[in-house]
Amino acid sequence: MSDLFLVGNGAGFSGDRIDAPIPVVRTLVKRGLPAAMFFECLAERTIALAQIEKRRDPDAGYEPMLERLLEPILMDCATAGIPILGNFGAANPVAAARCVARLARRLGIPALRIGVVTGDDVSGSIDLDSLTPHEADAGLDMSSWSLVSANAYIGAAPLAEALARGAQVVVAGRTSDPSLAIAPLMHHFGWAEDDWQNLALGAACGHLLECGSQLTGGVFWDPGFKDIPDPANIGFPVAEVSREGGLLVTKADDTGGAVDLRSVKEQLLYELHDPAAYLTPDVVMDITGVTLAAAGPDRVALSGVRGHERPDRLKVTACYEGSWLGEGEVSVAGPNTLARARATADVLLQRVRQRGLGRRARADLIGISAVHDSDDGALWRSYDGPEPPEIRIRLAVESATRDDADQAAREVLAMLCCGTAGTSGARWRVTPRYLTRSFLVPRAMVPTEVRVLEARSWN
């Protein structure tokens, strides 16, 4: 058994670049060492959106780009013995397994072994109303909101079990992001479920790689301040993990982007509420003693991570729907643009109030203030900087019904004739709003199940 294991990442979220896994797999195959690929495709609300799709179509509800992501690499991974793991099952892991099976049969590998891990969906098994929310927006009246999804963050053990049973592709729903990297490391090195030190090493590996190109220059990139080469072809990350506890991160060969001390530090601290106690289902990771060292071009070594006993409860994130978002945009341009944009925004807000269409409304002047402003528009109302040549006005309205949201959003369309001079380019849309609340539940309330079948048997 090799003392060095490689872990590659092929996606950091649903919607990531679909060609990113190709150079990662080429790199893993070229190195000729034991390796695994993982895909992290879920955010807090992704499963809720997938659950809506599953309601419309029982065969949907998983990562929509799954076949496009896997088709260019599946044969190479199967031939080289590189297992693929992913939470791309979203709300429907079994349907995702069937998708992978259809792809495998089409590619001529019907004996490909596909594992499915289920049990994260607790929407029908846990009474959330009896629990105290762990994380939620305060002061929200959710009495009329309805539950869309409730999923527990499961750990690496069932994923590792699927690998131990011969799975070459492991499909899961809501997992902890680092668990996707911990699982193949557990399987390869034989780590026990209470080997806190090694599990923390795996958690560090998964945490660094989980967001894909955020480690290799994406988001880090700031032209003129933090430049990266060839940003159109950012290479996704690869980690080298040794039996002795070494961890080194790099990226796919012959790609753009950069892995250096700065990019690694940024990703290491990403979403880290407490550096001494980063909670995962598998282990509590402590990075307060971590040291980073450059180990060559695009190579950074990490040491000093510590592990502590895992939490006795699992996080469950629930998503609810209960209101609608109406959004509209329209542009003004030319002389006196700022005054016309302010007047347009005021009229739009007044129209929403007059017609009683919204619970909450705001207007933003894109190019003047949007990201940093408040609902009252304090920044764009007080702006006294240079006159811009054009401004895009955005109206956002939360409404109780879809029709009210649609009517509010359509107010921007009316401004093409009812508005100021030089008004043009109206667009609008309506989408359901989702809110999340998280809960902590005992592990015993989240049993998991593992199934492994050949592609020819997933019908």
Secondary structure, DSSP 4 states (H G I P E B T S, - for coil): --SEEEEEEEESSTT--TTTHHHHHHHHHHHTS-EEEEE----TTHHHHHHHHHHH-TT--S-TTHHHHHTTTHHHHHHHT--EEESTTTT-HHHHHHHHHHHHHHTT-TT-EEEEEE--B-TTTS-GGGS--SB--TT---TT-EEEEEEE-B-SHHHHHHHHTT-SEEEESSB-TTHHHHHHHHHHHT--TT-HHHHHHHHHHHHHHTTGGGTTTTTT-BTTTB--S-GGGBPPEEEEEETTS-EEEEE-TT-BS---HHHHHHHHTTT-S-TT-EE-SS-EEE-TT-EEEE-STT-EEEE--EEEPPPSEEEEEEEEEEEEEEEEEEEEESTTHHHHHHHHHHHHHHHHHHHT--SEEEEEEETTBSTT--TT-HHHHH--SPPPSEEEEEEEEEESSHHHHHHHHTHHHHHHHHS-TTEEEEEEEEEEEEEEEEEEEEGGG---EEEEEEGGG--
